[in-house]
Amino acid sequence: MNRLKVSLVFSSDISKLTGIEDAIKDIQKTIKDKQKSFTISIDSIKESELFLNIGSDGFTHAFVPRIKNLLMPIMKKNKVGIRTYRIIDYILEIDLEQRPKHEFTIPMVKKFEIKGKKAILTFDSSFDTTQIDTGVIERIVSLVKDKVTAQFYEGKAEYNKVIWTSKEIRHPYRDDPTDEMVKKQWIMQGPGQGQWFHTPSSTALFKAMEKIAVEKILRPLGFKEVISPKVVPFEVWEKTGHLSGSEPEMYFVSMPKSRDIKDWEEVIDHYKITKKAPIKKIKKMLKDPVGGLCYAQCPTIYNAFQGKTIAKESLPLLIFDRSGVSNRNEAGGRHGIERVNEFHRIEPVFIGTIEQVEDIKKKLMDSYKDIFEKILKLEWRYSDVVPFYMQQSGGFGADRQDETNWKGTIDFEAYLPYRGTRKDSEWLEFQNLSVVGDKYTKAFNIKGQGVGLWSGCTGIGLERWVATFLAQHGLDRKDWPKEFLEFFEETDEIKFL
């Protein structure tokens, strides 16, 4: 039984009103007819506050709005209004499918404890009651269950079903291409973590990959280029769900507290004397973070169409952005040019009816296969990849790709000879294609003229394309496919003494 003590706050003194006890008895009967576990009683009346004790087997707080409505007739009769309500004490028990392996914390509660397969949440008057109507308590309960479930899939591999594999290719080149790029000075370590400075030789490779992607995939399918913002406010990430676990990888952005140079005099003087950035002093001059640097380009693309209805003649909407870098804190995961903090990506986004999205997905699959087979001449495969915790949810997977309502993610993976054998080495995910259903069109209230909308995206990471290509073909141009060389513009290498 979940127990809630709540205070209803009225517009004037109700301590002398008659009929309140009878009204509460009527409420008990009315609700109990449908909710057998429901109980309600008056705890006390103090001036303009009515304190109630409520119990039930479910979300007891969910009864409060109905109780308020059922009290309205007697209050209107006495010309009294209900201003608000506040939680005094609330004990909420949750049944769990499994007993947690170890303790964990939950925010916004006074007390949290686990007893066997039960979680007990205690809220008090410090809880912001205005958040109740927005589903905060329900989301707290979901968080508890998610954290328990997560303890049982930690360390387990993703579901990865290989759908198709290209023919094996003989690879004479078996070195890590990044090492050779450094030796040849095609790339140089950048000033920050996970950054590379690309000299003309490396840049020419990136431009060739970009040209192939745009001219052989995006333009033929009707994608139009856009330029999207690269500083993302928290409000956008709140809608996309990126704040549900991506925070450790994000670069956060803070604005200065003042633009008046006089306020920055101490910081400036300190630098002039020491020739070092006074980090602690700078931190004091910054506001709270407003958001972060681009983590993925699609959030600000969806945000641009928030609340809009797209005309039939503009569907499917096919757009792509390539206007700036993305930034992620890879930390210990950094390696070579393929896993970096700052990377270059083309982000195609497609929005349309279910049928249109399915059609674009199939055309993209065909286009990628042509590029990887006939131009880049890669040894590759594509897989259905679903995180372990999503395997029980159903409705996802590349094994359903012929169905009209398919949604999920396909990973394109390449064999990297320097990592070892095909069987035992880890293949590199160098491309993916996702259909996300109505997740983002709903989140941003994007509508179609007379139709419901789905969407998808397929980020093209140039670093991954280049790393894959060089790992299989090497850095010697004479070993590169002639089909690729048609897109590659020769450039003189910079000579160093």
C-alpha positions as CSV (number, residue, x, y, z in Angstrom):
1,M,0.0,0.0,0.0
2,N,1.4,3.4,-1.0
3,R,0.6,6.2,1.4
4,L,0.3,9.9,0.7
5,K,-0.3,12.8,3.0
6,V,-1.2,15.8,1.0
7,S,-2.4,19.4,1.8
8,L,-5.0,21.0,-0.4
9,V,-4.6,24.8,-0.2
10,F,-7.8,26.9,-0.6
11,S,-8.4,30.6,-1.2
12,S,-9.8,31.2,2.3
13,D,-10.4,29.7,5.7
14,I,-12.3,26.4,5.5
15,S,-12.0,25.3,9.1
16,K,-15.7,26.2,9.9
17,L,-17.2,24.9,6.6
18,T,-19.7,22.1,7.1
19,G,-20.1,19.1,4.7
20,I,-16.4,18.5,4.0
21,E,-16.3,15.2,5.9
22,D,-19.4,14.0,4.0
23,A,-17.8,15.0,0.7
24,I,-14.7,13.0,1.6
25,K,-16.8,10.0,2.4
26,D,-18.6,10.3,-1.0
27,I,-15.2,10.6,-2.7
28,Q,-14.1,7.4,-0.9
29,K,-17.2,5.6,-2.3
30,T,-16.9,7.0,-5.8
31,I,-13.3,6.1,-6.4
32,K,-13.3,2.9,-4.5
33,D,-16.0,1.5,-6.8
34,K,-13.4,1.4,-9.5
35,Q,-10.1,1.3,-7.5
36,K,-10.7,-1.3,-4.7
37,S,-7.4,-0.5,-2.9
38,F,-8.2,3.3,-2.6
39,T,-8.7,4.8,0.8
40,I,-9.0,8.5,1.9
41,S,-9.5,10.2,5.2
42,I,-9.2,13.6,6.7
43,D,-6.0,14.1,8.8
44,S,-6.8,17.7,9.9
45,I,-8.1,21.1,8.8
46,K,-6.0,24.1,9.6
47,E,-7.4,27.5,8.4
48,S,-7.1,27.3,4.5
49,E,-5.5,23.9,4.4
50,L,-7.2,20.5,4.2
51,F,-4.8,17.6,5.1
52,L,-5.7,14.3,3.6
53,N,-4.3,10.7,4.0
54,I,-4.6,8.8,0.8
55,G,-3.7,5.2,0.1
56,S,-3.7,2.8,-2.9
57,D,-1.7,0.1,-4.5
58,G,-0.7,2.3,-7.5
59,F,0.4,5.8,-8.1
60,T,-1.5,7.4,-5.2
61,H,-0.6,10.9,-6.2
62,A,-2.5,10.4,-9.4
63,F,-5.8,10.6,-7.5
64,V,-5.2,14.2,-6.2
65,P,-6.5,16.0,-9.4
66,R,-9.7,13.9,-9.3
67,I,-10.2,14.6,-5.6
68,K,-9.8,18.3,-6.2
69,N,-12.5,18.1,-8.9
70,L,-14.9,16.1,-6.7
71,L,-14.5,18.7,-4.0
72,M,-15.3,21.6,-6.3
73,P,-19.1,21.5,-5.9
74,I,-19.0,22.1,-2.1
75,M,-16.3,24.7,-2.4
76,K,-18.1,26.6,-5.1
77,K,-21.2,26.6,-3.0
78,N,-19.2,28.3,-0.3
79,K,-17.4,30.5,-2.8
80,V,-14.0,29.0,-2.0
81,G,-11.4,28.1,-4.7
82,I,-8.6,25.5,-4.6
83,R,-5.3,27.3,-5.2
84,T,-2.8,24.4,-5.1
85,Y,-1.7,21.3,-3.3
86,R,1.5,20.1,-1.8
87,I,3.0,16.8,-0.7
88,I,3.6,16.5,3.0
89,D,4.8,12.9,3.0
90,Y,4.6,10.2,0.3
91,I,5.8,6.6,0.5
92,L,5.8,4.8,-2.8
93,E,6.7,1.1,-3.1
94,I,7.7,-0.3,-6.5
95,D,7.8,-4.0,-7.4
96,L,11.0,-5.0,-9.2
97,E,11.5,-8.0,-11.5
98,Q,14.9,-8.6,-10.1
99,R,16.7,-7.8,-6.9
100,P,19.5,-5.2,-7.7
101,K,23.1,-6.5,-7.6
102,H,24.3,-3.3,-5.8
103,E,23.1,-0.1,-4.4
104,F,22.4,3.1,-6.5
105,T,21.1,6.6,-5.9
106,I,17.9,8.3,-7.2
107,P,17.6,12.1,-7.3
108,M,14.7,14.3,-6.1
109,V,13.6,12.0,-3.2
110,K,14.0,12.3,0.5
111,K,14.9,8.7,1.0
112,F,15.5,5.7,-1.3
113,E,15.9,2.1,-0.2
114,I,15.8,-1.4,-1.6
115,K,14.1,-4.3,0.3
116,G,14.4,-7.5,-1.7
117,K,12.5,-7.1,-4.9
118,K,10.9,-3.8,-3.7
119,A,12.1,-0.2,-4.1
120,I,10.7,2.3,-1.6
121,L,10.7,6.0,-2.5
122,T,10.0,8.6,0.1
123,F,9.0,12.2,-0.8
124,D,8.4,15.1,1.5
125,S,7.4,18.8,1.4
126,S,10.6,19.7,-0.2
127,F,9.5,18.0,-3.5
128,D,8.3,20.5,-6.1
129,T,4.6,19.7,-6.4
130,T,4.3,21.6,-9.7
131,Q,6.3,18.9,-11.4
132,I,3.8,16.1,-10.5
133,D,1.4,17.0,-13.3
134,T,4.3,16.7,-15.8
135,G,4.9,13.0,-15.0
136,V,8.1,13.5,-12.9
137,I,7.2,10.9,-10.3
138,E,6.4,8.3,-13.0
139,R,9.7,9.1,-14.7
140,I,11.5,8.6,-11.3
141,V,9.9,5.2,-11.1
142,S,11.0,4.4,-14.6
143,L,14.5,5.4,-13.8
144,V,14.6,3.1,-10.8
145,K,13.5,0.2,-13.0
146,D,15.9,1.1,-15.8
147,K,18.8,1.2,-13.3
148,V,18.0,-2.2,-11.9
149,T,17.7,-3.7,-15.4
150,A,21.0,-2.0,-16.5
151,Q,22.8,-3.9,-13.7
152,F,21.9,-7.2,-15.5
153,Y,23.1,-6.2,-19.0
154,E,26.3,-4.4,-18.0
155,G,29.2,-5.9,-19.9
156,K,27.0,-7.9,-22.2
157,A,27.6,-7.6,-25.9
158,E,25.2,-5.9,-28.3
159,Y,23.0,-8.1,-30.4
160,N,24.8,-8.1,-33.7
161,K,23.4,-10.1,-36.6
162,V,25.4,-10.0,-39.8
163,I,23.0,-9.7,-42.7
164,W,25.4,-9.6,-45.6
165,T,29.1,-9.9,-46.2
166,S,31.1,-8.9,-49.3
167,K,33.6,-11.3,-50.9
168,E,37.0,-11.6,-49.3
169,I,39.8,-9.5,-50.8
170,R,43.6,-10.1,-50.6
171,H,45.2,-7.2,-48.6
172,P,49.0,-6.9,-49.0
173,Y,49.0,-3.8,-46.8
174,R,48.7,-4.7,-43.2
175,D,50.0,-1.7,-41.3
176,D,48.0,0.8,-39.1
177,P,47.5,3.6,-41.7
178,T,47.6,6.3,-39.0
179,D,51.2,5.5,-38.1
180,E,52.2,5.8,-41.7
181,M,50.2,9.0,-42.2
182,V,52.2,10.5,-39.2
183,K,55.5,9.4,-40.7
184,K,54.7,10.9,-44.0
185,Q,53.4,14.0,-42.3
186,W,50.0,13.8,-43.9
187,I,48.6,14.5,-40.5
188,M,50.1,16.2,-37.4
189,Q,48.9,16.1,-33.8
190,G,46.5,19.0,-33.2
191,P,46.7,21.4,-30.3
192,G,43.9,19.7,-28.3
193,Q,43.1,16.2,-27.3
194,G,41.8,14.0,-30.1
195,Q,42.5,16.5,-32.9
196,W,44.6,16.2,-36.1
197,F,45.9,18.8,-38.4
198,H,45.4,17.4,-41.9
199,T,48.0,18.5,-44.5
200,P,47.0,18.8,-48.2
201,S,47.7,15.1,-48.9
202,S,45.2,13.9,-46.2
203,T,42.8,16.7,-46.9
204,A,42.6,15.6,-50.6
205,L,41.5,12.2,-49.4
206,F,38.8,13.7,-47.2
207,K,37.6,15.9,-50.1
208,A,37.5,12.8,-52.4
209,M,35.3,10.9,-49.9
210,E,33.1,14.0,-49.5
211,K,32.7,14.3,-53.3
212,I,31.8,10.6,-53.7
213,A,29.2,10.9,-50.9
214,V,27.6,14.0,-52.3
215,E,27.8,13.3,-56.0
216,K,27.1,9.5,-56.0
217,I,24.7,9.2,-53.1
218,L,23.0,12.4,-51.9
219,R,22.5,14.5,-55.1
220,P,21.2,11.6,-57.2
221,L,18.6,10.8,-54.4
222,G,17.5,14.4,-54.2
223,F,19.1,15.6,-51.0
224,K,19.5,19.3,-50.6
225,E,22.2,21.0,-48.6
226,V,21.6,23.0,-45.4
227,I,23.7,24.8,-42.8
228,S,22.8,24.0,-39.2
229,P,23.9,25.6,-35.9
230,K,26.8,23.9,-34.1
231,V,26.1,25.1,-30.6
232,V,23.2,23.1,-29.3
233,P,21.0,24.5,-26.4
234,F,20.0,22.0,-23.7
235,E,16.3,22.5,-24.7
236,V,17.1,20.7,-28.0
237,W,18.9,17.8,-26.4
238,E,16.1,17.5,-23.9
239,K,13.8,16.7,-26.8
240,T,16.2,14.3,-28.6
241,G,17.1,12.4,-25.5
242,H,20.8,13.0,-25.7
243,L,20.8,13.9,-22.0
244,S,20.0,10.3,-21.1
245,G,23.6,9.2,-21.1
246,S,25.7,11.1,-23.6
247,E,26.8,13.7,-21.0
248,P,30.3,12.2,-20.4
249,E,31.1,12.6,-24.1
250,M,29.8,16.2,-24.5
251,Y,31.7,19.5,-24.8
252,F,29.6,22.0,-22.7
253,V,29.4,25.7,-23.6
254,S,29.2,28.6,-21.1
255,M,28.8,32.3,-21.9
256,P,30.7,35.1,-20.2
257,K,28.8,36.8,-17.3
258,S,29.7,40.2,-18.8
259,R,30.8,41.5,-22.2
260,D,32.2,44.7,-20.5
261,I,36.0,44.5,-20.8
262,K,36.4,46.3,-17.5
263,D,34.9,43.3,-15.7
264,W,37.6,41.2,-17.3
265,E,40.5,43.4,-16.3
266,E,41.9,41.0,-13.6
267,V,41.9,38.1,-16.1
268,I,43.6,40.2,-18.8
269,D,46.2,41.6,-16.4
270,H,47.0,38.2,-15.1
271,Y,47.6,36.9,-18.6
272,K,49.8,39.9,-19.5
273,I,52.0,39.2,-16.5
274,T,52.2,35.4,-16.6
275,K,51.4,34.7,-20.3
276,K,49.2,31.9,-19.0
277,A,45.5,31.6,-19.1
278,P,44.2,32.1,-15.5
279,I,41.7,29.2,-15.6
280,K,40.3,29.7,-12.1
281,K,39.6,33.4,-12.7
282,I,38.0,32.7,-16.1
283,K,35.7,30.1,-14.5
284,K,34.4,32.7,-12.1
285,M,33.5,34.9,-15.1
286,L,31.4,32.3,-16.8
287,K,27.6,31.7,-16.6
288,D,26.1,28.2,-16.2
289,P,26.3,26.1,-19.3
290,V,23.7,26.9,-22.0
291,G,24.3,23.7,-24.0
292,G,27.2,22.2,-25.8
293,L,29.1,21.9,-29.0
294,C,27.7,19.8,-31.8
295,Y,27.6,16.1,-30.7
296,A,25.5,15.1,-33.7
297,Q,24.1,17.3,-36.4
298,C,20.6,16.0,-36.6
299,P,19.2,17.6,-33.3
300,T,19.4,21.2,-34.7
301,I,18.1,20.0,-38.0
302,Y,14.9,18.7,-36.4
303,N,14.7,21.8,-34.2
304,A,14.6,24.0,-37.3
305,F,11.3,22.3,-38.3
306,Q,9.7,22.3,-34.9
307,G,6.0,23.0,-34.9
308,K,5.9,23.2,-38.7
309,T,3.7,21.3,-41.2
310,I,5.5,20.2,-44.3
311,A,3.6,20.5,-47.5
312,K,2.9,17.3,-49.5
313,E,5.0,18.6,-52.4
314,S,8.0,18.9,-50.1
315,L,7.8,15.3,-48.9
316,P,9.9,13.4,-48.5
317,L,12.1,16.1,-47.1
318,L,15.7,15.2,-47.9
319,I,18.5,17.4,-46.5
320,F,22.1,17.1,-45.4
321,D,24.6,19.2,-43.4
322,R,28.4,19.3,-43.8
323,S,29.1,22.8,-42.4
324,G,31.2,22.1,-39.4
325,V,32.9,19.6,-37.1
326,S,31.3,17.5,-34.4
327,N,33.0,17.1,-30.9
328,R,32.9,14.2,-28.5
329,N,35.1,13.4,-25.5
330,E,36.4,10.0,-26.5
331,A,39.0,10.0,-23.7
332,G,40.5,6.5,-23.4
333,G,38.7,5.4,-26.5
334,R,40.7,7.6,-28.9
335,H,42.7,5.8,-31.6
336,G,44.2,6.9,-34.9
337,I,42.1,9.1,-37.2
338,E,39.0,6.9,-36.9
339,R,38.2,7.6,-33.2
340,V,38.9,11.3,-32.3
341,N,37.3,14.1,-30.3
342,E,36.9,16.4,-33.3
343,F,35.6,14.8,-36.5
344,H,34.1,15.7,-39.9
345,R,30.8,14.3,-40.9
346,I,28.1,14.7,-43.5
347,E,24.6,14.3,-41.8
348,P,21.8,13.4,-44.2
349,V,18.3,13.5,-42.6
350,F,15.2,12.2,-44.3
351,I,11.6,12.9,-43.2
352,G,8.4,11.5,-44.9
353,T,5.6,9.0,-44.7
354,I,6.4,5.5,-43.5
355,E,6.4,4.4,-47.2
356,Q,8.7,7.3,-48.3
357,V,11.2,6.7,-45.4
358,E,11.3,3.0,-46.3
359,D,11.9,3.8,-49.9
360,I,14.8,6.2,-49.1
361,K,16.3,3.6,-46.8
362,K,16.4,1.0,-49.5
363,K,17.8,3.5,-52.0
364,L,20.5,4.5,-49.6
365,M,21.4,0.9,-48.9
366,D,21.8,0.3,-52.7
367,S,23.9,3.5,-53.1
368,Y,26.2,2.5,-50.3
369,K,26.7,-0.9,-51.7
370,D,27.6,0.5,-55.1
371,I,30.1,2.9,-53.5
372,F,31.8,0.4,-51.3
373,E,31.9,-2.3,-53.9
374,K,32.6,-0.4,-57.1
375,I,34.5,2.7,-56.1
376,L,36.2,2.2,-52.8
377,K,36.6,-1.6,-53.4
378,L,36.2,-2.5,-49.8
379,E,35.8,-5.8,-47.9
380,W,32.8,-5.0,-45.7
381,R,29.5,-6.2,-44.2
382,Y,26.4,-4.8,-42.7
383,S,24.7,-5.9,-39.5
384,D,21.6,-5.4,-37.4
385,V,22.9,-3.9,-34.2
386,V,20.6,-3.7,-31.1
387,P,21.8,-3.0,-27.6
388,F,21.3,-5.9,-25.2
389,Y,18.7,-4.0,-23.1
390,M,16.5,-3.3,-26.2
391,Q,16.4,-6.9,-27.4
392,Q,13.3,-7.7,-25.3
393,S,11.4,-4.7,-26.7
394,G,10.7,-6.1,-30.2
395,G,10.0,-4.2,-33.3
396,F,13.7,-3.5,-34.1
397,G,16.1,-5.2,-36.4
398,A,17.5,-5.5,-39.9
399,D,15.9,-9.0,-40.2
400,R,12.6,-7.1,-40.6
401,Q,14.0,-4.8,-43.3
402,D,11.6,-5.9,-45.9
403,E,8.6,-4.9,-43.8
404,T,7.1,-1.5,-44.4
405,N,7.2,-0.5,-40.8
406,W,10.8,-1.4,-40.1
407,K,12.8,0.8,-37.8
408,G,16.2,0.3,-36.3
409,T,19.9,0.8,-37.1
410,I,22.1,-0.9,-39.6
411,D,25.9,-0.8,-39.1
412,F,28.3,-1.0,-42.0
413,E,31.5,-2.6,-40.8
414,A,34.9,-3.0,-42.5
415,Y,37.7,-5.5,-42.0
416,L,41.0,-3.8,-40.9
417,P,43.9,-6.2,-41.8
418,Y,46.3,-4.7,-39.3
419,R,44.0,-5.8,-36.4
420,G,44.3,-9.5,-37.2
421,T,42.3,-12.2,-38.8
422,R,38.8,-11.6,-40.1
423,K,37.3,-14.0,-37.5
424,D,39.1,-12.8,-34.4
425,S,39.6,-9.1,-35.0
426,E,37.2,-6.3,-34.3
427,W,35.8,-4.9,-37.5
428,L,35.4,-1.1,-37.7
429,E,31.9,0.4,-37.9
430,F,32.5,3.0,-40.6
431,Q,28.9,3.9,-41.6
432,N,25.4,3.5,-40.2
433,L,21.8,4.0,-41.3
434,S,19.0,4.5,-38.8
435,V,15.2,4.8,-39.2
436,V,13.9,6.2,-35.9
437,G,10.2,6.0,-36.6
438,D,8.2,9.0,-35.2
439,K,10.5,9.6,-32.3
440,Y,11.9,13.0,-33.4
441,T,8.9,14.1,-35.5
442,K,6.8,13.7,-32.3
443,A,9.4,15.3,-30.0
444,F,9.6,18.4,-32.2
445,N,5.9,18.4,-33.3
446,I,6.8,18.1,-37.0
447,K,3.7,17.3,-39.1
448,G,3.0,16.5,-42.7
449,Q,0.1,17.8,-44.7
450,G,-2.6,15.2,-44.0
451,V,-0.1,12.5,-43.2
452,G,2.0,11.2,-40.3
453,L,5.7,11.5,-40.5
454,W,8.7,9.2,-39.8
455,S,12.3,10.1,-40.1
456,G,15.8,8.6,-40.4
457,C,19.5,9.7,-40.6
458,T,22.7,8.3,-41.9
459,G,25.8,10.2,-40.7
460,I,28.7,9.8,-43.1
461,G,31.9,10.1,-41.0
462,L,34.8,11.1,-43.3
463,E,37.5,10.0,-40.8
464,R,36.0,6.5,-40.7
465,W,35.8,6.3,-44.5
466,V,39.4,7.4,-44.9
467,A,40.6,5.0,-42.2
468,T,38.9,2.1,-43.7
469,F,40.1,2.8,-47.2
470,L,43.7,3.3,-46.2
471,A,43.7,0.2,-43.9
472,Q,42.8,-1.9,-46.9
473,H,44.6,-0.2,-49.8
474,G,47.5,1.5,-48.1
475,L,48.9,5.0,-48.7
476,D,50.6,4.3,-52.1
477,R,48.4,5.9,-54.8
478,K,49.3,3.3,-57.3
479,D,47.5,0.7,-55.2
480,W,44.2,2.7,-55.0
481,P,41.3,1.7,-57.3
482,K,41.2,3.7,-60.5
483,E,37.4,4.3,-59.9
484,F,38.4,6.1,-56.7
485,L,41.2,8.1,-58.3
486,E,38.6,9.7,-60.6
487,F,37.4,11.7,-57.5
488,F,40.8,12.3,-56.1
489,E,42.7,15.5,-56.9
490,E,46.4,15.2,-56.8
491,T,48.3,17.7,-54.7
492,D,51.9,18.4,-53.9
493,E,53.0,17.2,-50.5
494,I,54.5,19.8,-48.1
495,K,58.3,19.2,-47.7
496,F,59.9,19.6,-44.3
497,L,63.6,19.9,-43.5
